[in-house]
Amino acid sequence: MAHSVLAVPVAALEPYVRGRWEHYDPAWTSRDPAFTHAHITLLAPFLAAPTAADLDRVAEIARTTPAFDFRLAEVAAFPDGIVHAVPEPSGPFAELTARLWRAFPQCPPYEGEFADTVPHLTLDRLGPEVSVASVEADLARVLPVTVRADRIELHWYEEMNCRFLLGWSCGR
């Protein structure tokens, strides 16, 4: 189903994550060079058709959020099999999600599916050929990595039409 997402891009992992998307479902791989497959989700699904006032609220949250550094080193798996990188510290992401949810109470994170949202960067899914160890091995030359969270992006997800919509700098 088509939807929008507010996220922090993570360019350092884009080649790996994009490759996994191409492997599993090329129809959902964006051809938009501004779109970042590798990201930490802040709020999804977001509004299908945000108004100018909605976008101004996101801009204000970005403007009042200082950019921060985080580290990706640990690879883990959720009970549902999603293999992910764990950002440290995770608190700034949790706070951004909370602020965005307060600003848009009609958009609970992951449609309220999970009691607690855990900041993460999705890497893969457990399967016969995929384990936490195999993903760690694949990323041995990339992780650990320190990344600067200095931007919030609005992405649109739709089969054959995933694209970047807007971006806001943090702390400016």
Long-range contacts (C-beta under 8 A, 24 or more apart in sequence): 2-48, 2-156, 2-157, 2-158, 2-159, 2-161, 3-44, 3-45, 3-46, 3-48, 3-156, 3-157, 3-158, 4-44, 4-45, 4-46, 4-47, 4-48, 4-50, 4-154, 4-155, 4-156, 4-157, 4-165, 5-39, 5-41, 5-43, 5-44, 5-45, 5-46, 5-154, 5-155, 5-157, 6-41, 6-42, 6-43, 6-44, 6-46, 6-58, 6-100, 6-152, 6-153, 6-154, 7-36, 7-39, 7-40, 7-41, 7-42, 7-44, 7-152, 7-153, 7-155, 8-39, 8-40, 8-42, 8-93, 8-96, 8-149, 8-151, 8-152, 8-153, 9-36, 9-38, 9-39, 9-151, 9-153, 10-36, 10-38, 10-39, 10-40, 10-72, 10-121, 10-147, 11-36, 11-38, 11-147, 12-38, 12-72, 12-142, 12-145, 12-147, 13-38, 13-72, 13-85, 13-121, 13-123, 13-139, 13-142, 13-145, 14-38, 16-123, 16-138, 16-139, 16-142, 17-121, 17-122, 17-123, 20-123, 20-124, 24-125, 27-159, 27-160, 28-157, 28-159, 28-162, 29-162, 30-162, 30-163, 30-164, 32-162, 32-163, 32-164, 34-163, 34-164, 35-155, 35-162, 35-163, 35-164, 36-153, 36-155, 36-164, 38-121, 39-121, 39-153, 39-155, 40-87, 40-93, 40-119, 40-120, 40-121, 40-149, 41-109, 42-93, 42-96, 42-97, 42-100, 42-152, 43-97, 43-100, 43-101, 43-104, 43-107, 43-109, 44-109, 44-110, 45-107, 45-111, 46-104, 46-107, 46-154, 47-104, 47-106, 47-107, 50-154, 54-104, 55-154, 55-166, 57-103, 57-104, 58-100, 58-103, 58-152, 58-154, 58-168, 59-168, 61-96, 61-99, 61-100, 61-103, 61-152, 62-151, 62-152, 62-168, 62-169, 62-170, 63-168, 63-169, 63-170, 63-171, 63-172, 64-171, 65-92, 65-96, 65-99, 65-152, 65-170, 65-171, 66-170, 66-171, 67-148, 67-149, 67-150, 67-169, 67-170, 67-171, 68-92, 68-148, 68-149, 68-170, 69-146, 69-147, 69-148, 69-149, 70-146, 70-147, 70-149, 71-144, 71-145, 71-146, 71-147, 72-121, 72-143, 72-144, 72-145, 72-147, 73-143, 73-144, 73-145, 75-123, 75-132, 75-135, 75-136, 75-139, 75-143, 76-132, 77-126, 77-132, 78-118, 78-120, 81-125, 81-126, 81-127, 82-120, 82-122, 82-124, 82-125, 82-126, 83-122, 83-123, 83-124, 83-125, 83-126, 83-130, 83-132, 83-135, 84-120, 84-121, 84-122, 84-123, 85-120, 85-121, 85-123, 85-139, 85-143, 86-119, 86-120, 87-119, 87-120, 87-121, 90-118, 90-119, 92-149, 93-119, 93-149, 94-119, 96-152
